[in-house]
C-alpha cells in the first residue's frame, strides 16, 4: 500500500531529519502503520526513526501512551486533542525530537459519529502543529494512505516553515 506520495514524503522527511540530526516517533491509528512503514522504507531509517505504535483502540492507547504526558479530560479518538496527545506521548516515551500522532476514521461509516475520511494529524517537538483532513471518501485503503501522506506532509511543513 505504499504509494509514490508516501514514498516521496518519507524520503524528504528522512533526508531532513538526518541532515538535522533529529529523530521521530509515531503513534498512528487509522493509518494502520503506514506512516511508520513509509519512514522505514527509506534506506538509513535507523538514523532517525525510533519506533512507532498502531494505537487503534482505547486499550492500545492506555497500554502504549499512558503516563508520558497528562491525559486530557474527556478525550476521545479521531479528534485534534487525541492526535496531539498521541504525538506528544510517543515523543516523550521514545525520547524523540519529533512525535507524529494520527487519529481518524478510515471507513466505512462507524457508530462513533465520525465520518469516513475524517482525520486529525499532529506533530509535537520543538514546535507543534495540527491539521484536519477530510477526504470525502468511504474507501478504507484510500483513506489510510491519505492519512499517512497527510501526517508526513505535516511534519515536512513543520520542518521547513
C-alpha positions as CSV (number, residue, x, y, z in Angstrom):
1,X,0.0,0.0,0.0
2,X,3.0,2.3,-0.1
3,X,2.3,4.7,-3.0
4,X,4.6,7.2,-4.6
5,X,3.2,10.1,-2.5
6,X,4.1,8.2,0.7
7,X,7.5,7.2,-0.5
8,X,8.4,10.7,-1.7
9,X,7.3,12.3,1.5
10,X,9.1,9.7,3.6
11,X,12.3,10.3,1.7
12,X,12.1,14.0,2.2
13,X,11.4,13.7,5.9
14,X,14.2,11.2,6.3
15,X,16.7,13.4,4.5
16,X,15.7,16.4,6.6
17,X,15.9,14.5,9.9
18,X,19.3,13.0,9.0
19,X,20.6,16.4,8.0
20,X,19.5,18.0,11.2
21,X,20.5,15.0,13.5
22,X,16.9,14.7,14.7
23,X,14.6,11.7,15.4
24,X,11.0,10.8,15.1
25,X,8.5,8.5,16.8
26,X,5.0,7.7,15.5
27,X,1.6,6.9,17.1
28,X,-1.0,6.2,14.5
29,X,-4.5,4.8,14.5
30,X,-6.5,4.7,11.3
31,X,-3.4,4.9,9.1
32,X,-2.7,1.4,10.4
33,X,1.1,1.6,10.4
34,X,1.6,3.2,7.0
35,X,3.4,6.2,8.4
36,X,5.9,4.0,10.1
37,X,6.2,1.7,7.1
38,X,6.9,4.6,4.8
39,X,9.5,6.1,7.1
40,X,11.1,2.6,7.4
41,X,11.1,2.1,3.6
42,X,13.9,4.7,3.3
43,X,17.4,3.3,3.5
44,X,19.2,4.6,6.6
45,X,15.9,5.0,8.6
46,X,17.7,3.8,11.7
47,X,19.4,7.2,11.9
48,X,16.1,8.9,12.6
49,X,13.2,6.5,13.2
50,X,13.0,5.4,16.9
51,X,9.8,3.4,16.7
52,X,6.0,3.6,16.4
53,X,2.8,2.1,17.6
54,X,-0.6,1.5,16.0
55,X,-2.9,2.9,18.6
56,X,-6.2,1.7,17.2
57,X,-8.2,1.1,20.4
58,X,-8.7,2.6,23.8
59,X,-6.8,-0.4,25.2
60,X,-3.8,0.3,23.0
61,X,-3.8,4.0,24.0
62,X,-3.7,3.1,27.6
63,X,-1.1,0.4,27.2
64,X,1.3,2.3,25.0
65,X,0.7,6.0,25.5
66,X,-0.5,6.5,29.1
67,X,1.8,8.2,31.6
68,X,4.0,10.0,29.2
69,X,2.1,13.3,29.3
70,X,-1.1,14.4,31.0
71,X,-4.2,12.8,29.5
72,X,-6.7,15.5,28.5
73,X,-10.0,15.2,30.3
74,X,-12.8,13.8,28.2
75,X,-10.5,12.9,25.3
76,X,-11.9,10.6,22.6
77,X,-10.5,9.2,19.4
78,X,-10.5,10.9,16.0
79,X,-10.1,14.4,17.4
80,X,-7.5,17.1,17.3
81,X,-6.9,16.6,21.1
82,X,-6.3,12.9,20.7
83,X,-3.9,13.3,17.8
84,X,-1.9,15.9,19.9
85,X,-1.9,13.5,22.8
86,X,-0.5,10.7,20.6
87,X,2.2,12.9,19.1
88,X,3.3,14.3,22.5
89,X,3.2,10.9,24.2
90,X,5.2,8.9,21.6
91,X,7.7,11.7,21.5
92,X,8.2,11.6,25.3
93,X,8.1,7.8,25.6
94,X,10.8,7.3,22.9
95,X,12.8,10.5,23.7
96,X,12.4,11.6,20.1
97,X,12.9,15.1,18.7
98,X,9.6,14.8,17.0
99,X,6.4,12.9,17.5
100,X,3.7,12.2,14.9
101,X,0.1,11.5,16.0
102,X,-2.7,10.4,13.7
103,X,-6.3,9.7,14.7
104,X,-9.2,9.3,12.2
105,X,-11.9,7.2,10.7
106,X,-10.9,5.4,7.6
107,X,-14.3,3.9,6.9
108,X,-16.8,2.6,6.3
109,X,-19.1,4.9,8.4
110,X,-18.9,4.0,12.1
111,X,-21.2,4.1,15.2
112,X,-19.0,6.7,16.9
113,X,-20.3,9.6,14.8
114,X,-17.0,10.3,12.9
115,X,-17.4,10.4,9.1
116,X,-15.3,8.1,7.0
117,X,-12.4,10.1,5.6
118,X,-12.1,12.3,8.6
119,X,-8.7,12.5,10.4
120,X,-6.6,14.7,12.6
121,X,-2.8,14.6,12.4
122,X,-0.4,16.3,14.8
123,X,3.3,16.9,15.2
124,X,5.0,17.6,18.6
125,X,8.5,18.7,19.0
126,X,10.4,22.0,19.1
127,X,7.2,23.3,17.6
128,X,3.7,21.9,17.3
129,X,1.1,21.7,14.6
130,X,-2.2,20.0,13.8
131,X,-4.1,19.6,10.6
132,X,-7.7,18.3,9.9
133,X,-8.0,16.1,6.8
134,X,-11.3,15.3,5.1
135,X,-11.0,13.1,2.0
136,X,-14.7,12.7,1.3
137,X,-14.1,9.0,0.6
138,X,-15.7,5.9,2.1
139,X,-12.8,3.7,0.7
140,X,-10.8,2.4,3.7
141,X,-7.4,1.8,1.9
142,X,-7.5,5.2,0.1
143,X,-8.2,7.0,3.4
144,X,-5.5,5.1,5.2
145,X,-3.0,6.2,2.6
146,X,-4.3,9.8,2.6
147,X,-4.0,10.0,6.4
148,X,-0.4,8.7,6.2
149,X,0.5,11.2,3.5
150,X,-1.1,14.0,5.5
151,X,0.9,13.1,8.6
152,X,4.2,13.1,6.8
153,X,3.3,16.3,4.9
154,X,2.5,18.0,8.2
155,X,5.9,17.0,9.6
156,X,7.6,18.2,6.4
157,X,5.7,21.5,6.6
158,X,6.8,21.9,10.2
159,X,10.4,21.1,9.4
160,X,10.5,23.6,6.5
161,X,8.5,26.6,7.5
